[in-house]
Amino acid sequence: MSLQKRLQIAVEAAKQTGKIIQSIYQGEFEVDYKDKAADDPVTVADRESDRHIKEILLGAFPEDGWLSEETVDSDERLDKEWVWIVDPIDGTREFVKHIPEFAISIGLVHKSEPVLGVILNPITNELFTAVKGRGALLNGKSVYVNQIDSIKQAKLLV
C-alpha cells in the first residue's frame, strides 16, 4: 500500500482520536502514575487513545508492527517490515494540567527508517504531517526550516 494511503489512514486515526481526547479533556478524569515516583502520569485518555489508534492502524495494516508508550512492547515488531510508533498523548503532564500543549504523535518506519509522521494537537487543531521526500505540512500548507547551518547563528529554545 502506498505511503499516501498510509498517511490518510494515520491522519484519520489522529483526528478521530482527537475527538475522544477533547471530550475527556473537557471533563473530569483520574490520574494514575506509571511508577512510584509519581512523575509519569497516565490517564484514561492515554489508554483510550492508544486503543483507538491501534485499532484503526492495525485494522488497516494487520501485518504491521506496533510500538507505543501505552502498550507492552513485543519483540515481534522487530521482524516487521513496517512499524507504527505512537505516543497517544505526547505531553500527558500538560493534558493533566489543562495546558493545551500536548499532541497525538504517530510515526511509521519502514525497514527501520522513518518514512511518515503525523502530529495533531486536538485542542488547537494544528495538524503536522510529513512523508519522506515530500516535506512537511502544517494544516495542509508547506512548512519550511531556516537555512542556518551554524549553531552560532541559531536561536535555541530548551
Residue, then its C-alpha position, 0 to 999 in steps of 0.5 A: m500500500s502506498l505511503q499516501k494511503r498510509l498517511q490518510i489512514a494515520v491522519e484519520a486515526a489522529k483526528q478521530t482520536g482527537k475527538i475522544i481526547q477533547s471530550i475527556y479533556q473537557g471533563e473530569f478524569e483520574v490520574d494514575y502514575k506509571d511508577k512510584a515516583a509519581d512523575d509519569p502520569v497516565t490517564v484514561a485518555d492515554r489508554e483510550s487513545d492508544r486503543h483507538i489508534k491501534e485499532i484503526l492502524l492495525g485494522a488497516f495494516p494487520e501485518d504491521g508492527w506496533l510500538s507505543e508508550e501505552t502498550v507492552d512492547s513485543d519483540e515481534r515488531l522487530d521482524k516487521e517490515w513496517v512499524w507504527i510508533v505512537d505516543p497517544i498523548d505526547g505531553t500527558r503532564e500538560f493534558v493533566k494540567h489543562i495546558p493545551e500543549f500536548a499532541i497525538s504523535i504517530g510515526l511509521v518506519h519502514k525497514s527501520e527508517p522513518v518514512l511518515g509522521v503525523i502530529l495533531n494537537p486536538i485542542t488547537n487543531e494544528l495538524f503536522t504531517a510529513v512523508k519522506g521526500r515530500g516535506a512537511l505540512l502544517n494544516g495542509k500548507s508547506v512548512y519550511v526550516n531556516q537555512i542556518d547551518s551554524i549553531k552560532q547563528a541559531k536561536l535555541l529554545v530548551 
